[in-house]
Amino acid sequence: MKLHFPGLHRYFRIKYILLLALIIALAGFIQVMLSIALYPAMLAQQSAIPEKIKADAAIVLGASVWKDRPSPVFAERIKHGIHLYKNGQVQYLIFTGGLSEGDTLSESAAARQYAIAKGVPAEKILTEEVSKNTHQNLVQACKLMRAHQLQKVMIVSDPLHMKRAMTMANGLQLHAISAATPTSRYVSWRSKTKSLLYESFFCAKHQLLREEDHAC
């Protein structure tokens, strides 16, 4: 005599579907993580910004401010933007980033002060002070580009951030070149792993949700 347990079969079927969905999601996340991890090496191999390449401006993506000064990670981005300007590769620097909770100076204002102290003329610096994340950085920079009739830009950030930044820039249809910092403050395996997991999560989130992609 055969015993039938329809409820049990349904339970295992649902469990199997959920397990399969989890495996697919995990595989997709690992793929995103690998693409981010390998992106800096790909840029280095392609010599992403040789000196002959020029653009109208460099968009320096925001990062933390510590006591009205750029954090070490942010300072590396600003320094690279200054290098591009002084090397004659860009005409303007666009600093992005608003005021974070507990701060008294916005990210872009801190970057502007830093750049002026390093000899960049104030009239060659554009800032926005409302953005709170990478996508908003690019959207607000886009508005400055339109206002000043700038067409071609370099996106400046640290290497592990570049994949997500360029994905967003492409979604906004920016004429953008990747300009990763030559050095990074993420030097220990712990900090690199933490940054990689962070970038992988938000890159996957952006690719799934397509955060209001539209032409600039």
C-alpha positions in Angstrom: 0.0 0.0 0.0 1.5 3.3 -1.1 1.4 6.3 1.2 0.9 9.8 -0.2 2.1 12.9 1.5 1.2 15.8 -0.8 2.2 18.4 1.8 5.6 16.8 2.3 6.3 16.8 -1.5 5.2 20.4 -1.7 7.6 21.3 1.2 10.6 19.7 -0.5 9.7 21.2 -3.8 9.6 24.7 -2.3 12.8 24.0 -0.4 14.5 22.9 -3.6 13.4 26.0 -5.5 14.6 28.3 -2.7 18.0 26.5 -2.6 18.3 26.8 -6.4 17.5 30.5 -6.2 20.0 31.0 -3.4 22.7 29.2 -5.5 22.0 31.4 -8.5 22.0 34.6 -6.4 25.3 33.5 -4.8 26.9 32.7 -8.2 25.8 36.1 -9.5 27.2 37.9 -6.5 30.5 36.1 -6.9 30.6 37.1 -10.5 30.1 40.7 -9.6 32.8 40.5 -6.9 35.3 39.0 -9.3 34.6 41.6 -11.9 35.2 44.3 -9.3 38.4 42.6 -8.0 39.8 42.2 -11.5 38.8 45.7 -12.8 41.9 47.5 -11.4 44.2 45.0 -13.1 42.4 45.4 -16.4 42.8 49.2 -16.2 46.5 48.9 -15.4 47.0 46.5 -18.4 45.2 48.9 -20.7 47.1 51.9 -19.4 43.8 53.6 -18.8 44.9 57.3 -18.8 48.1 57.8 -20.7 49.3 61.5 -20.7 48.1 62.1 -24.2 44.5 61.5 -23.2 42.6 64.7 -22.2 39.2 65.6 -21.0 37.2 68.7 -20.1 37.1 67.9 -16.4 37.8 65.3 -13.8 34.9 64.3 -11.5 36.4 63.4 -8.1 33.9 61.2 -6.3 33.3 62.1 -2.7 34.3 60.2 0.4 34.5 60.8 4.2 35.6 64.1 5.8 37.4 63.9 9.2 37.3 67.1 11.3 36.9 69.3 8.2 39.8 67.5 6.4 39.5 64.8 3.6 39.9 61.3 5.0 43.0 59.4 3.7 41.0 57.6 1.0 39.4 60.9 -0.1 42.8 62.7 -0.1 44.2 60.1 -2.5 41.3 60.9 -4.9 41.8 64.6 -4.6 45.6 64.3 -5.1 45.0 62.3 -8.3 42.5 64.9 -9.6 45.1 67.7 -8.9 47.7 65.6 -10.8 45.5 65.4 -13.8 44.8 69.1 -13.7 48.5 70.1 -13.3 49.5 67.6 -16.0 47.2 69.5 -18.4 44.9 66.5 -18.9 41.8 68.3 -17.6 40.7 71.9 -17.5 38.4 71.7 -14.5 38.1 69.7 -11.3 34.5 68.8 -10.2 34.4 67.9 -6.5 31.3 66.1 -5.3 29.7 65.2 -2.0 27.4 66.9 0.5 27.4 67.4 4.2 27.4 64.2 6.3 25.7 64.0 9.7 28.0 65.4 12.4 30.3 67.2 10.0 30.6 71.0 9.7 32.1 71.0 6.2 30.8 69.2 3.1 33.0 66.7 1.2 33.2 68.9 -1.8 34.1 72.0 0.2 36.8 70.1 2.0 38.2 68.9 -1.3 38.0 72.5 -2.7 40.0 73.8 0.2 42.6 71.1 -0.2 43.0 71.7 -3.9 43.3 75.5 -3.6 46.0 74.9 -0.9 47.9 72.8 -3.5 47.8 75.6 -6.1 44.7 74.9 -8.1 43.0 78.2 -9.1 39.6 78.6 -7.5 37.9 79.4 -10.8 39.0 76.0 -12.1 37.1 74.2 -9.4 33.3 73.3 -9.6 31.5 71.8 -6.6 28.1 70.4 -5.6 27.1 70.0 -2.0 23.8 67.9 -2.0 24.8 64.4 -3.1 24.9 61.6 -0.5 26.2 58.6 -2.6 28.1 57.7 -5.7 25.1 57.8 -8.0 24.0 61.2 -6.7 27.7 62.4 -7.1 27.5 61.6 -10.8 24.0 63.1 -11.3 25.0 66.4 -9.6 28.3 66.5 -11.5 26.3 66.0 -14.7 24.3 69.1 -13.9 27.5 71.1 -13.5 28.8 69.7 -16.8 25.7 70.9 -18.6 25.9 74.3 -17.0 29.5 74.8 -18.0 29.2 73.0 -21.4 31.6 70.3 -20.5 31.4 67.1 -22.6 34.2 64.6 -21.8 35.2 63.7 -18.2 37.5 61.5 -16.2 36.0 59.7 -13.2 38.4 59.7 -10.3 38.2 57.2 -7.5 40.1 54.4 -5.8 40.6 51.2 -7.8 38.0 49.0 -6.2 35.3 51.7 -6.5 35.9 52.2 -10.2 33.8 49.3 -11.5 30.6 50.6 -9.8 31.4 54.2 -10.6 31.9 53.5 -14.3 28.7 51.3 -14.5 26.7 54.2 -13.1 28.4 56.7 -15.4 27.6 54.6 -18.4 24.0 54.3 -17.3 23.9 58.1 -17.3 25.5 58.1 -20.7 28.4 60.2 -19.6 31.3 60.5 -22.0 33.6 59.2 -19.3 37.1 57.7 -18.9 38.1 55.7 -15.9 40.9 57.4 -13.9 41.6 55.2 -10.9 44.0 56.5 -8.2 47.5 54.9 -8.6 47.6 54.2 -4.9 44.9 53.2 -2.4 44.6 53.5 1.4 43.0 50.1 1.4 46.3 48.2 2.0 45.6 45.4 4.5 43.8 42.2 3.4 41.1 43.1 6.0 40.4 46.6 4.6 40.6 45.3 1.0 38.2 42.5 1.7 35.8 44.8 3.5 35.9 47.3 0.6 35.4 44.5 -2.0 32.4 43.1 -0.3 30.9 46.6 0.1 31.4 47.4 -3.5 30.1 44.0 -4.7 26.9 44.4 -2.7 26.2 48.0 -4.0 27.2 47.2 -7.5 24.9 44.2 -7.6 22.1 46.3 -6.1 22.6 49.0 -8.8 22.6 46.4 -11.6 19.4 44.9 -10.2 17.5 48.1 -9.5 19.1 50.3 -12.2 19.0 53.4 -10.0 17.1 55.8 -12.2 19.5 55.4 -15.2 18.9 58.1 -17.8 20.9 60.2 -20.2 22.9 63.0 -18.7 
